[in-house]
Amino acid sequence: MSKISISGNGLNIEREISDELAKEIAIMVLTRGEIVKKEIVKPAHTIKSTAKEVMPEFVDFAKAHNAQRACELVACVAVYLEQQGSPVFSKTQYREYFKEVRHKPSTNAPSDFQWALDANWISRIADYEYKITAIGKKVVSEKFPNTVKGSTRRKKTTNLEG
Protein backbone atom coordinates (compact mmCIF):
# COMPACT_ATOMS: atom_id res chain seq x y z
CA MET A 1 0.00 0.00 0.00
CA SER A 2 1.05 3.56 -0.70
CA LYS A 3 -0.05 6.81 0.84
CA ILE A 4 -1.11 9.93 -1.06
CA SER A 5 -1.35 13.45 0.36
CA ILE A 6 -2.94 16.45 -1.30
CA SER A 7 -2.96 19.85 0.37
CA GLY A 8 -3.49 23.49 -0.51
CA ASN A 9 -6.26 26.12 -0.51
CA GLY A 10 -7.70 24.75 2.74
CA LEU A 11 -7.62 21.21 1.39
CA ASN A 12 -5.78 18.50 3.29
CA ILE A 13 -6.37 14.89 2.21
CA GLU A 14 -4.32 11.84 3.13
CA ARG A 15 -5.34 8.33 2.06
CA GLU A 16 -3.82 4.91 1.60
CA ILE A 17 -4.04 3.68 -1.99
CA SER A 18 -2.83 0.71 -3.97
CA ASP A 19 0.69 0.78 -5.37
CA GLU A 20 -0.74 0.51 -8.89
CA LEU A 21 -2.91 3.59 -8.39
CA ALA A 22 0.06 5.45 -6.86
CA LYS A 23 2.09 4.77 -10.01
CA GLU A 24 -0.75 5.99 -12.25
CA ILE A 25 -1.12 9.18 -10.21
CA ALA A 26 2.64 9.78 -10.31
CA ILE A 27 2.60 9.46 -14.10
CA MET A 28 -0.36 11.82 -14.34
CA VAL A 29 1.33 14.42 -12.10
CA LEU A 30 4.65 14.17 -13.89
CA THR A 31 3.10 14.41 -17.36
CA ARG A 32 0.36 16.92 -16.40
CA GLY A 33 -2.28 14.34 -17.29
CA GLU A 34 -1.33 14.07 -20.96
CA ILE A 35 -0.57 10.34 -20.92
CA VAL A 36 -3.18 9.03 -18.50
CA LYS A 37 -6.58 9.51 -20.14
CA LYS A 38 -8.63 6.91 -18.29
CA GLU A 39 -10.60 7.61 -15.13
CA ILE A 40 -8.36 6.68 -12.22
CA VAL A 41 -10.47 6.89 -9.07
CA LYS A 42 -14.19 6.33 -8.67
CA PRO A 43 -16.03 7.20 -5.46
CA ALA A 44 -16.92 4.07 -3.47
CA HIS A 45 -20.65 4.56 -4.07
CA THR A 46 -20.22 4.19 -7.84
CA ILE A 47 -17.98 1.13 -7.78
CA LYS A 48 -19.76 -2.03 -8.86
CA SER A 49 -18.35 -4.78 -6.74
CA THR A 50 -16.72 -7.64 -8.57
CA ALA A 51 -17.10 -9.58 -5.37
CA LYS A 52 -19.35 -12.39 -6.64
CA GLU A 53 -16.44 -14.80 -6.53
CA VAL A 54 -15.50 -13.76 -2.96
CA MET A 55 -19.04 -13.71 -1.60
CA PRO A 56 -18.84 -17.25 -0.13
CA GLU A 57 -15.63 -16.18 1.57
CA PHE A 58 -17.43 -13.18 3.11
CA VAL A 59 -20.37 -15.35 4.23
CA ASP A 60 -17.89 -17.55 6.09
CA PHE A 61 -16.22 -14.42 7.53
CA ALA A 62 -19.55 -13.06 8.83
CA LYS A 63 -20.50 -16.42 10.35
CA ALA A 64 -17.08 -16.83 11.95
CA HIS A 65 -17.46 -13.41 13.57
CA ASN A 66 -21.01 -14.12 14.82
CA ALA A 67 -22.58 -11.25 12.85
CA GLN A 68 -26.29 -11.79 13.29
CA ARG A 69 -27.90 -8.33 13.27
CA ALA A 70 -27.83 -5.97 10.31
CA CYS A 71 -25.71 -3.37 12.13
CA GLU A 72 -23.19 -6.15 12.85
CA LEU A 73 -23.11 -7.02 9.16
CA VAL A 74 -22.27 -3.36 8.40
CA ALA A 75 -19.19 -3.63 10.63
CA CYS A 76 -18.25 -7.02 9.18
CA VAL A 77 -18.44 -5.70 5.61
CA ALA A 78 -16.22 -2.77 6.60
CA VAL A 79 -13.59 -4.96 8.25
CA TYR A 80 -13.70 -7.55 5.46
CA LEU A 81 -13.29 -4.96 2.71
CA GLU A 82 -10.49 -3.24 4.61
CA GLN A 83 -8.68 -6.58 4.86
CA GLN A 84 -9.14 -6.93 1.08
CA GLY A 85 -7.40 -3.56 0.56
CA SER A 86 -10.44 -1.29 0.37
CA PRO A 87 -10.57 0.87 3.53
CA VAL A 88 -13.61 2.76 2.23
CA PHE A 89 -17.00 1.20 1.50
CA SER A 90 -20.51 2.24 0.52
CA LYS A 91 -24.11 1.26 1.22
CA THR A 92 -24.25 -0.25 -2.26
CA GLN A 93 -21.42 -2.61 -1.38
CA TYR A 94 -23.04 -3.40 1.97
CA ARG A 95 -26.32 -4.27 0.24
CA GLU A 96 -24.52 -6.75 -2.06
CA TYR A 97 -22.88 -8.53 0.86
CA PHE A 98 -26.08 -8.41 2.97
CA LYS A 99 -28.03 -10.09 0.17
CA GLU A 100 -25.47 -12.86 -0.05
CA VAL A 101 -25.60 -13.55 3.70
CA ARG A 102 -29.35 -13.22 4.21
CA HIS A 103 -30.49 -14.41 0.76
CA LYS A 104 -32.74 -11.36 0.45
CA PRO A 105 -32.16 -7.64 -0.13
CA SER A 106 -31.51 -5.23 2.71
CA THR A 107 -34.74 -3.35 3.28
CA ASN A 108 -33.37 -0.79 5.69
CA ALA A 109 -29.73 -0.02 4.94
CA PRO A 110 -29.99 3.63 6.15
CA SER A 111 -31.13 2.41 9.57
CA ASP A 112 -28.48 -0.34 9.62
CA PHE A 113 -25.81 2.27 8.94
CA GLN A 114 -27.24 4.66 11.53
CA TRP A 115 -27.00 1.97 14.22
CA ALA A 116 -23.37 1.28 13.26
CA LEU A 117 -22.63 5.04 13.22
CA ASP A 118 -24.32 5.56 16.61
CA ALA A 119 -22.33 2.66 18.08
CA ASN A 120 -19.17 4.26 16.62
CA TRP A 121 -18.34 1.11 14.68
CA ILE A 122 -18.06 3.04 11.40
CA SER A 123 -17.56 6.67 10.50
CA ARG A 124 -18.74 8.69 7.50
CA ILE A 125 -15.86 10.15 5.51
CA ALA A 126 -17.89 11.52 2.57
CA ASP A 127 -21.51 11.59 1.40
CA TYR A 128 -21.55 7.95 0.33
CA GLU A 129 -18.33 6.66 1.84
CA TYR A 130 -17.70 5.05 5.19
CA LYS A 131 -14.81 3.37 6.99
CA ILE A 132 -14.44 1.09 9.99
CA THR A 133 -13.33 2.61 13.31
CA ALA A 134 -11.00 1.12 15.91
CA ILE A 135 -14.05 0.30 18.05
CA GLY A 136 -15.69 -1.41 15.08
CA LYS A 137 -12.60 -3.51 14.46
CA LYS A 138 -12.51 -4.48 18.14
CA VAL A 139 -16.14 -5.64 18.32
CA VAL A 140 -15.77 -7.64 15.09
CA SER A 141 -12.58 -9.30 16.35
CA GLU A 142 -14.35 -10.06 19.65
CA LYS A 143 -17.27 -11.55 17.67
CA PHE A 144 -19.86 -9.04 18.93
CA PRO A 145 -19.87 -9.93 22.61
CA ASN A 146 -23.03 -9.51 24.70
CA THR A 147 -21.59 -6.32 26.19
CA VAL A 148 -22.17 -4.51 22.87
CA LYS A 149 -25.61 -5.96 22.19
CA GLY A 150 -27.36 -3.49 24.49
CA SER A 151 -25.65 -0.49 22.91
CA THR A 152 -27.55 -1.06 19.68
CA ARG A 153 -30.96 -1.99 21.07
CA ARG A 154 -33.80 0.47 20.69
CA LYS A 155 -34.50 2.51 23.79
CA LYS A 156 -37.89 1.81 25.33
CA THR A 157 -40.24 4.75 25.53
CA THR A 158 -42.60 5.16 28.41
CA ASN A 159 -45.91 6.90 28.60
CA LEU A 160 -45.45 9.71 31.11
CA GLU A 161 -49.02 10.88 30.85
CA GLY A 162 -51.05 9.68 33.81
Disulfide bonds with the S-S distance in Angstrom:
none
